[in-house]
Amino acid sequence: MSNDLFERVDAYIDGLFAPSDAMLDGAVARSRAAEMPEIQISAGQGKLLYLLAKLIGARRILELGTLAGYSTIWLARALPPGGRVVTMEFSAAHAEVARQNFAAAGLVDRIEVIVGAALESLPGLVARREPLFDMVFIDADKNNYPAYLDLVVPLTRPGGLILADNVIRGGKVLVAGSMDAQVAGAAAFNSKLAADARLEAIVLQQVGVKGHDGLAVGRVR
Ligand SMILES: C[S@@+](CC[C@H](N)C(=O)[O-])C[C@H]1O[C@@H](n2cnc3c(N)ncnc32)[C@H](O)[C@@H]1O
């Protein structure tokens, strides 16, 4: 089967189950106008995050890697009244566009953007001693994925979900000792996730408009 077929089937699924709307289109348009990289999750992936959040009744979600807030909007939409997404973004420029998108979407009351390197921001979040998160979505720099896992497990409630995007990287994680820091980080993350007795997990292999990759899904015991 060709990549073209996978992409067309992905577009077919998205058209049926995750059709775009003014809010999401506006977010992508503002991201393009700001000449940001188009590396956000696909619409179908957004719908999957949304459904997973609803399935576990998530009220508090932590995201690492905001970009222009496309995935954040999907997550925020899954929340009940009073719910909250805390999203961390290294780039102040990306965070500014994301804030514009949240304002346009009418979601500012339920989204907090924390600007800075997530590894440096996470200890501050721990120090706030807020209630645990129901769900964490890791989608920032892949080289730090193993460190992120260590930091977010204690922040997630039992029965909560820890998700991580881009953990297959076109199959490059099969190459042991890769010199690519992103690939090595994803492979180390997968091994760590599989071996972590605090979690039960799987990786969903995905093909389609985002190429060949994978989403890790872990549940805190
Ligand atoms: C793949 S994009 C996130 C896409 C977004 N989750 C979406 O689907 O709409 C990764 C983002 O992580 C940010 N990032 C990279 N390194 C980071 C770090 N150390 N801490 C926080 N964010 C980081 C990048 O600036 C970029 O905006």
Ligand as a Chemical Component Dictionary entry (heavy atoms), coordinates in Angstrom:
data_LIG
# 
_chem_comp.id                   LIG 
_chem_comp.type                 NON-POLYMER 
_chem_comp.pdbx_formal_charge   0 
_chem_comp.three_letter_code    LIG 
# 
loop_
_chem_comp_atom.comp_id 
_chem_comp_atom.atom_id 
_chem_comp_atom.alt_atom_id 
_chem_comp_atom.type_symbol 
_chem_comp_atom.charge 
_chem_comp_atom.model_Cartn_x 
_chem_comp_atom.model_Cartn_y 
_chem_comp_atom.model_Cartn_z 
_chem_comp_atom.pdbx_ordinal 
LIG C1  C1  C 0  5.322  19.538 17.752 1  
LIG S1  S1  S 1  5.194  21.168 18.345 2  
LIG C2  C2  C 0  3.746  21.087 19.363 3  
LIG C3  C3  C 0  2.498  20.923 18.544 4  
LIG C4  C4  C 0  1.226  21.129 19.320 5  
LIG N1  N1  N 0  1.155  20.228 20.464 6  
LIG C5  C5  C 0  0.026  20.879 18.418 7  
LIG O1  O1  O 0  -0.185 19.710 18.058 8  
LIG O2  O2  O -1 -0.676 21.834 18.056 9  
LIG C6  C6  C 0  6.451  21.239 19.551 10 
LIG C7  C7  C 0  6.497  22.541 20.327 11 
LIG O3  O3  O 0  7.340  22.311 21.476 12 
LIG C8  C8  C 0  8.077  23.478 21.698 13 
LIG N2  N2  N 0  9.271  23.117 22.469 14 
LIG C9  C9  C 0  10.478 22.688 22.019 15 
LIG N3  N3  N 0  11.305 22.497 23.025 16 
LIG C10 C10 C 0  10.641 22.788 24.157 17 
LIG C11 C11 C 0  10.968 22.797 25.532 18 
LIG N4  N4  N 0  12.185 22.454 25.960 19 
LIG N5  N5  N 0  10.018 23.162 26.415 20 
LIG C12 C12 C 0  8.774  23.508 25.993 21 
LIG N6  N6  N 0  8.405  23.538 24.700 22 
LIG C13 C13 C 0  9.321  23.180 23.800 23 
LIG C14 C14 C 0  8.392  24.008 20.300 24 
LIG O4  O4  O 0  8.725  25.392 20.343 25 
LIG C15 C15 C 0  7.097  23.716 19.565 26 
LIG O5  O5  O 0  6.235  24.834 19.616 27 
# 
loop_
_chem_comp_bond.comp_id 
_chem_comp_bond.atom_id_1 
_chem_comp_bond.atom_id_2 
_chem_comp_bond.value_order 
_chem_comp_bond.pdbx_ordinal 
LIG C1  S1  SING 1  
LIG S1  C2  SING 2  
LIG S1  C6  SING 3  
LIG C2  C3  SING 4  
LIG C3  C4  SING 5  
LIG C4  N1  SING 6  
LIG C4  C5  SING 7  
LIG C5  O1  DOUB 8  
LIG C5  O2  SING 9  
LIG C6  C7  SING 10 
LIG C7  O3  SING 11 
LIG C7  C15 SING 12 
LIG O3  C8  SING 13 
LIG C8  N2  SING 14 
LIG C8  C14 SING 15 
LIG N2  C9  SING 16 
LIG N2  C13 SING 17 
LIG C9  N3  DOUB 18 
LIG N3  C10 SING 19 
LIG C10 C11 SING 20 
LIG C10 C13 DOUB 21 
LIG C11 N4  SING 22 
LIG C11 N5  DOUB 23 
LIG N5  C12 SING 24 
LIG C12 N6  DOUB 25 
LIG N6  C13 SING 26 
LIG C14 O4  SING 27 
LIG C14 C15 SING 28 
LIG C15 O5  SING 29 
# 
